[in-house]
């Protein structure tokens, strides 16, 4: 298998294409951009890259946005690990590189229940209001919501189901309450393959259009933070766990591959700490 992979890898460009092939669209765009910056920086083929080249690239990214730097270095490490695994490179020169540590700012991106309810209540556009409510109630990624079709919404004994084609090509089905289910039904029109959330031109609403709608709704509600659609997914996880929902159920609803990912929300905004048991000085 390795020999075939080596013969099929016609140069660095094809190796990069093979590496990106199974990744999600958003990851493809981000990783392709990061690797493009790296190859432009080193100015040499992958087989000639040294550990020092990678270290200099990492240093060149500066100390500004640590999350952006960590993603770029992670992309380069992932590419070299893949190229070594398929036999295209004899060595993975990035193996000794450690990813930059970044501050966990998850707690800063979790809206309160009051904020969520106010954003939804003050949105007058029915499509946008239902979209934001679904992002929160079902904990969907914006790409998952925008790709929904009429056939993805089905009745249940008490409410309905929405079937989501998620990250990594995984499909999951989420049980919804009667209220949001009926609101989703109100959006249906045309055949089963019609987009549920339509743009003004009739096609599927794009992620960027949804992002702008969410940002305007948050501003209208007086939320000063730079809210994005993903904040409602964060809020779903945090609020569900706060209300006693089993962590494995939150994991299944959000489509997390590991319960450890879901567990981040338990530590992002703890309900108690030993600090509360001290006498104030």
C-alpha positions in Angstrom: 0.0 0.0 0.0 2.8 2.4 0.8 4.5 1.8 -2.5 1.3 2.6 -4.4 0.9 5.7 -2.3 4.4 6.8 -3.2 3.9 6.2 -6.9 0.6 8.1 -6.8 2.1 11.1 -5.1 3.3 13.0 -8.2 5.1 15.8 -6.4 4.3 17.9 -3.4 1.1 19.4 -4.8 -0.5 15.9 -5.2 0.6 15.0 -1.7 -1.0 18.1 -0.3 -4.2 17.3 -2.3 -4.2 13.7 -0.9 -3.7 15.0 2.6 -6.6 17.4 2.4 -8.9 15.0 0.6 -10.9 13.7 3.6 -11.0 16.9 5.6 -14.0 19.1 5.9 -14.4 22.1 3.6 -13.6 24.6 6.3 -10.5 22.7 7.4 -9.4 22.3 3.8 -9.5 26.1 3.2 -7.7 26.9 6.5 -5.0 24.2 6.2 -4.4 24.9 2.5 -3.9 28.6 3.3 -1.5 27.7 6.2 0.5 25.3 4.2 0.6 27.8 1.3 2.2 30.3 3.7 4.7 27.7 4.9 5.8 26.7 1.4 6.2 30.3 0.3 8.2 31.0 3.4 10.7 28.1 3.1 10.8 28.2 -0.7 11.9 24.6 -1.2 10.2 21.2 -1.8 8.9 19.2 1.2 11.8 16.7 0.9 14.4 19.4 1.4 12.7 21.0 4.4 14.7 20.8 7.7 13.6 21.1 11.3 15.2 24.5 11.4 13.0 25.7 8.5 9.9 24.7 10.4 11.2 26.4 13.6 11.9 29.6 11.7 8.4 29.5 10.2 6.9 29.1 13.6 9.0 32.0 14.9 8.0 34.2 12.0 4.3 33.9 13.0 5.0 36.1 16.0 3.2 36.1 19.3 0.0 37.8 18.2 -2.9 35.5 17.7 -1.7 32.3 19.4 -4.7 30.3 18.2 -3.9 31.2 14.5 -0.2 30.3 15.1 -1.0 27.0 16.7 -3.3 26.1 13.8 -0.7 26.9 11.2 2.0 24.9 13.0 -0.5 22.0 13.5 -1.3 22.1 9.7 2.4 21.8 8.8 2.9 19.0 11.3 -0.1 17.1 10.0 1.1 17.4 6.4 4.6 16.1 7.2 3.2 13.3 9.3 0.9 12.2 6.5 3.7 12.5 3.9 5.9 10.3 6.0 3.1 7.8 6.8 2.5 7.1 3.1 6.2 6.8 2.4 6.6 10.0 0.4 9.1 11.4 2.9 11.7 9.3 4.6 11.6 11.3 7.8 9.0 13.6 9.6 11.2 16.5 10.4 8.3 18.2 12.3 8.0 15.4 14.9 10.1 17.2 17.6 8.0 20.4 17.1 5.6 21.1 20.0 2.4 23.1 19.3 2.3 26.6 20.9 0.2 26.6 24.1 -2.8 28.8 23.8 -5.1 30.3 26.4 -8.4 28.5 26.8 -10.9 31.3 26.0 -13.9 29.1 25.7 -15.6 30.8 28.7 -15.4 34.1 27.0 -17.6 32.7 24.1 -20.5 31.3 26.1 -23.6 33.5 26.2 -25.9 33.5 29.2 -29.4 32.1 28.8 -30.8 35.6 29.1 -28.6 36.8 26.2 -29.6 33.8 24.0 -33.3 34.3 24.7 -33.0 38.1 24.0 -31.2 37.6 20.7 -33.9 35.2 19.5 -36.8 37.2 20.8 -35.7 40.5 19.1 -35.0 38.9 15.7 -38.0 39.9 13.5 -37.0 38.0 10.4 -38.7 34.5 10.8 -36.0 32.6 8.9 -33.1 34.2 10.9 -35.0 33.7 14.2 -35.6 30.0 13.5 -32.0 29.6 12.4 -30.6 31.1 15.6 -33.0 29.1 17.7 -32.0 25.9 15.9 -28.3 26.6 16.3 -28.9 26.9 20.1 -31.5 24.2 20.6 -29.8 21.5 18.5 -26.2 22.7 19.0 -25.5 22.7 15.3 -22.5 24.0 13.5 -23.5 26.7 11.0 -22.5 24.6 8.0 -24.7 21.8 9.3 -27.7 24.1 9.6 -27.2 25.8 6.2 -27.0 22.4 4.5 -30.3 21.1 5.9 -32.9 20.0 3.4 -36.7 19.6 3.8 -36.3 15.8 4.0 -34.0 16.1 6.9 -36.9 17.1 9.2 -39.2 14.3 10.2 -42.0 13.9 12.9 -41.5 12.1 16.2 -44.1 11.0 18.7 -43.5 14.2 20.6 -41.8 16.8 18.4 -39.6 15.9 15.5 -36.2 14.8 14.4 -33.6 16.6 12.4 -30.9 14.6 10.6 -27.6 16.3 10.3 -24.7 15.5 8.0 -21.8 16.7 10.2 -18.1 17.0 10.5 -16.0 14.2 9.1 -18.9 12.9 7.0 -20.7 11.6 10.1 -24.5 11.6 10.2 -26.5 12.1 13.5 -30.2 12.5 14.3 -31.3 14.9 17.0 -34.7 14.9 18.7 -36.3 18.3 18.9 -39.2 19.7 20.9 -42.6 20.3 19.3 -42.1 24.1 19.2 -38.9 24.3 17.1 -40.1 21.3 15.0 -43.2 23.2 13.9 -41.1 26.3 13.2 -38.9 24.2 11.0 -41.9 22.8 9.2 -43.0 26.4 8.4 -39.8 26.9 6.4 -40.5 23.9 4.1 -41.6 24.6 0.6 -41.1 22.7 -2.7 -39.6 19.3 -2.9 -37.8 17.2 -0.3 -34.4 18.3 -1.6 -35.2 22.0 -1.2 -32.9 23.9 1.3 -34.6 24.5 4.6 -32.9 27.9 5.1 -33.0 29.7 1.8 -31.2 32.8 0.6 -33.1 35.6 -1.1 -32.1 34.1 -4.4 -33.7 30.8 -3.5 -30.6 28.7 -3.0 -29.3 27.5 0.3 -28.2 30.1 2.8 -24.4 30.3 2.9 -22.4 30.2 6.2 -21.2 33.8 5.6 -24.8 35.0 5.2 -25.8 33.1 8.4 -22.8 34.6 10.2 -23.9 38.1 9.3 -27.5 37.5 10.3 -26.3 36.2 13.7 -24.0 39.2 14.3 -26.7 41.7 13.4 -29.1 39.9 15.8 -26.6 40.0 18.6 -25.9 43.6 18.1 -29.7 44.4 18.1 -30.0 42.6 21.4 -27.2 44.7 22.9 -24.6 41.9 23.2 -21.3 43.7 22.8 -19.1 40.6 22.2 -18.3 39.5 18.6 -20.9 36.8 18.5 -20.7 34.1 15.8 -23.1 31.2 15.1 -20.7 28.9 16.9 -21.3 30.7 20.2 -24.8 29.3 20.3 -23.4 25.7 20.0 -21.1 26.6 23.0 -24.1 27.9 24.9 -26.1 24.7 24.1 -23.4 22.5 25.6 -22.7 24.8 28.6 -26.4 25.3 29.5 -27.3 21.7 29.0 -24.6 20.5 31.4 -25.4 23.2 33.9 -29.0 21.8 34.0 -27.8 18.3 34.7 -27.8 16.8 31.2 -25.6 13.7 31.1 -22.3 14.5 29.3 -22.5 11.5 27.0 -25.9 12.9 25.7 -24.4 16.3 25.1 -21.5 14.6 23.3 -23.9 12.6 21.0 -26.1 15.7 20.3 -23.1 17.9 19.3 -21.4 15.1 17.4 -18.1 15.2 19.3 -15.8 12.3 18.6 -14.5 12.3 22.2 -16.2 13.0 25.5 -13.1 14.9 26.4 -14.0 17.6 23.9 -17.4 17.9 25.5 -15.8 17.9 29.0 -14.2 21.3 28.2 -17.5 22.9 28.9 -17.5 21.5 32.5 -14.4 23.5 33.2 -15.1 26.6 31.2 -17.6 28.1 33.6 -17.6 26.0 36.8 -20.6 26.3 39.1 -18.5 26.1 42.3 -14.9 26.5 43.5 -13.0 26.4 46.7 -12.7 30.2 46.5 -16.3 30.5 47.6 -15.5 28.8 50.9 -13.0 31.3 52.1 -13.6 34.3 54.4 -13.2 37.5 52.4 -10.0 39.4 53.5 
